[in-house]
Each structure stands twice: as structure tokens, then as C-alpha cells.
Amino acid sequence: MVDETRLNEFVGKVLSDLGGAFSLPLVRIGERLGIYRILHEKGAMTSGELADAASIAERYAREWLSNQAASGYLDYEASTGKFALPPEQAMVLAVPDSPVYLQGAFEIAQVMLENQTKVEPAFRTGQGVSWGDQSQCLFCAVGRFFRPAYHNMLTQSWLPALDGVVEKLEKGARVADVGCGHGFSTIIMAKAFPNSMFVGYDFHPASVEQARVHAEQDGVAANTSFEVALSKEFPGNDLDLVTFFDCLHDMGDPLGAAQHVRQSLKPDGTWMIVEPMAGDRLEDNLNPVGRLSYAASTMICVPTSLAQPGGAALGAQAGFHRLSSTIKAAGFGQVRKATETPFNMILEAR
Ligand SMILES: C[S@@+](CC[C@H](N)C(=O)[O-])C[C@H]1O[C@@H](n2cnc3c(N)ncnc32)[C@H](O)[C@@H]1O
């Protein structure tokens, strides 16, 4: 028998979800046309004022503003007809260096929708969709999504949570950043530790190219280099630190990668593994962060891993127990959670 109250609650919840889904292209337009930035920089404005400032048509500006006000993303003052981006909303939508900047996540959502045509057939065949075959610039979106956390936390709290690593980096260490994508993590570390040498490795040639461009732009070309390599094949056997940022679970053979990391490190070297925050059991992950992670995992991470030899498909919610079992199976004696955020756990393996 249908419970009316529960039915109404659920319809309300789904309406709210649909509001987010319908508004996705509007958020993307707001970012791409610089509308959020203008509202942040210039303060409250009418649709006409916004249209002038952003060089867009007033009729579109008015409809967009109305949706954003109904979404709770903008404040609307009826007496003046002005719309304002409150400072808290600006941190999420308009300030790229803010720790809670989420425009990259909206961009990932758009790519996931386009990826449906590739992933849906894979549900029947069980095959993968390789990283390089994903729609549009998934690589740009993923890089932009993770960068704010690295910018605000990597050198401030994550590396200091590792045993003795900062001291080595200050003196001069050899570091491999594996699965580096567009290289933001590599570049942030290279800027903070100019005495150390950082090599970013990734198996996706276009990402490696882009990482080189970013390193030039950020002035760290002298102590960085970027090379195409599989996580099981990157060179070296005397590294002080190997880092894996949000990529171990994407790999087809995470155990093989872990074994390779072990032989690439000096005996006192450290492996830092950053993975999405997750509990060990499904029931621990039935929350907003788990919801996002399982969606991205279904559309991106699992297909990426299944497309590689091994096809382990750990998934983006593998959890500490599963990850540490894989790491220990590769011969690491100690694995611990060094620190965590609502989105990430930072593991140290020695
Ligand atoms: C989710 S992205 C993370 C990228 C980057 N570390 C970051 O945090 O922005 C995963 C990365 O792992 C790389 N990758 C996946 N499997 C790999 C493998 N077997 N060997 C090397 N790189 C791999 C992909 O090309 C991609 O750049």
C-alpha cells in the first residue's frame, strides 16, 4: 500500500534532483560566458545591467537569472529587480582557487551525459570504455574538479601528514607523480619544493602534452618533466616519493601498479595514494558524496579500468580495507590513513 506522506516526500526529492539536472546547461553557460564571475566582481545587477556587462542578450540573461534565483544560487530583490551572487555561492561557482569551487564537477556531469552513448552498450557487453575514448574533454573537467583541493590542501596538510616526507622534499627528493593527468598536482608540489625533481607519468598522451603546457605557464619547467608511461612501467628504482592522485582505482591492474611502485622506491621511500573518501561497506557510502562517486564510477572509473588488461575495476568507492589489502599484497609493510577530507582519503604506504 502506498504511503501518501512518503510518496510526497519522494516526489519532492526527485523534483529537487530534476531541478539540478535541468539547470546543468545553465550552470555551464554561466561559467563559460563569465556570468558568475561578473556577478561576483560587480555585485547585484538587473538583467539589463548583466546583459551589458557580459555582452549577452537581455532576454536570455533574464531567463537565466530567474532560474538561478529559483535554484537558490542567486538572491533576488523584487523592489530593485537586482540579482546578487552571495559570497558563499561565489566560493562554489565563481572563485577557481576556493576549496569548494565545484564548476569542474558540473563539467564532469556534462561529459558523463555525453558518455551515455558509449557506456550504455558496455552495460550489455561488460567491456570497458578506454580513458582516451571518453567524450569531449573529460580530462580538462577532471583536472579542474580536483585542482581546488590540491591547491588548498596538498602542501598545506596532506604532505605534512606523511612521515618525514616534507623534510626530504625541502632538501631535494626524486618524485614520480603517476596518473598525473593534466599535471596540477605535480606542478603544485614542484612550486612548493624547488630543490626536488618531479616527473609526471600518465598513459594518456594528450594529457601529458597538456601537463607540459601547464608546467611552462606556471614557471616550473626546470624541476618538472612529463612522460607517457603505464603505471606498471615508469622508470626508476631510487625514488623518495611516488604519488597517485585519484587514479589507483581507475587502473586495470592496481596490484601490478603497486608492485611496480614498490620496486621503484628507495628502501625508506613513501607511496602516497589519494583516493575518493569512502567507507568499506556499501551501507557506509549511501550519502551525498557516495552518490556522486558511484555515478562517476559507473560512467568513468569502472569503464576505464575494464578497458585495460586486468580489468580489476575497484570503483571509486573501494574503501580503505580493499585499497590497503591491494597495497599490502604488493609487499608494503605499513599502510595507514594519514589524513582525510570529506572528499578524499590520503594513504601512506611504506
Ligand atoms: C581521474 S584521473 C586523475 C588525474 C590526475 N591525477 C588528477 O588528480 O587530476 C585518472 C588518471 O589516471 C590515468 N591512468 C589510468 N590508468 C592508467 C594506467 N594504467 N597507467 C597510467 N595512467 C593511468 C588516466 O589517464 C588519468 O589521467
Ligand as a Chemical Component Dictionary entry (heavy atoms), coordinates in Angstrom:
data_LIG
# 
_chem_comp.id                   LIG 
_chem_comp.type                 NON-POLYMER 
_chem_comp.pdbx_formal_charge   0 
_chem_comp.three_letter_code    LIG 
# 
loop_
_chem_comp_atom.comp_id 
_chem_comp_atom.atom_id 
_chem_comp_atom.alt_atom_id 
_chem_comp_atom.type_symbol 
_chem_comp_atom.charge 
_chem_comp_atom.model_Cartn_x 
_chem_comp_atom.model_Cartn_y 
_chem_comp_atom.model_Cartn_z 
_chem_comp_atom.pdbx_ordinal 
LIG C1  C1  C 0  40.700 10.527 -12.533 1  
LIG S1  S1  S 1  42.132 10.903 -13.467 2  
LIG C2  C2  C 0  43.140 11.762 -12.279 3  
LIG C3  C3  C 0  44.165 12.621 -12.937 4  
LIG C4  C4  C 0  45.073 13.415 -12.003 5  
LIG N1  N1  N 0  45.869 12.542 -11.149 6  
LIG C5  C5  C 0  44.267 14.368 -11.162 7  
LIG O1  O1  O 0  44.161 14.127 -9.960  8  
LIG O2  O2  O -1 43.737 15.352 -11.698 9  
LIG C6  C6  C 0  42.927 9.321  -13.611 10 
LIG C7  C7  C 0  44.213 9.378  -14.403 11 
LIG O3  O3  O 0  44.818 8.086  -14.395 12 
LIG C8  C8  C 0  45.387 7.839  -15.661 13 
LIG N2  N2  N 0  45.529 6.376  -15.797 14 
LIG C9  C9  C 0  44.532 5.455  -15.731 15 
LIG N3  N3  N 0  45.051 4.216  -15.865 16 
LIG C10 C10 C 0  46.392 4.358  -16.005 17 
LIG C11 C11 C 0  47.464 3.437  -16.166 18 
LIG N4  N4  N 0  47.248 2.122  -16.185 19 
LIG N5  N5  N 0  48.725 3.936  -16.273 20 
LIG C12 C12 C 0  48.952 5.277  -16.224 21 
LIG N6  N6  N 0  47.964 6.185  -16.087 22 
LIG C13 C13 C 0  46.697 5.733  -15.966 23 
LIG C14 C14 C 0  44.406 8.485  -16.633 24 
LIG O4  O4  O 0  44.983 8.760  -17.893 25 
LIG C15 C15 C 0  44.024 9.751  -15.866 26 
LIG O5  O5  O 0  44.859 10.831 -16.194 27 
# 
loop_
_chem_comp_bond.comp_id 
_chem_comp_bond.atom_id_1 
_chem_comp_bond.atom_id_2 
_chem_comp_bond.value_order 
_chem_comp_bond.pdbx_ordinal 
LIG C1  S1  SING 1  
LIG S1  C2  SING 2  
LIG S1  C6  SING 3  
LIG C2  C3  SING 4  
LIG C3  C4  SING 5  
LIG C4  N1  SING 6  
LIG C4  C5  SING 7  
LIG C5  O1  DOUB 8  
LIG C5  O2  SING 9  
LIG C6  C7  SING 10 
LIG C7  O3  SING 11 
LIG C7  C15 SING 12 
LIG O3  C8  SING 13 
LIG C8  N2  SING 14 
LIG C8  C14 SING 15 
LIG N2  C9  SING 16 
LIG N2  C13 SING 17 
LIG C9  N3  DOUB 18 
LIG N3  C10 SING 19 
LIG C10 C11 SING 20 
LIG C10 C13 DOUB 21 
LIG C11 N4  SING 22 
LIG C11 N5  DOUB 23 
LIG N5  C12 SING 24 
LIG C12 N6  DOUB 25 
LIG N6  C13 SING 26 
LIG C14 O4  SING 27 
LIG C14 C15 SING 28 
LIG C15 O5  SING 29 
# 
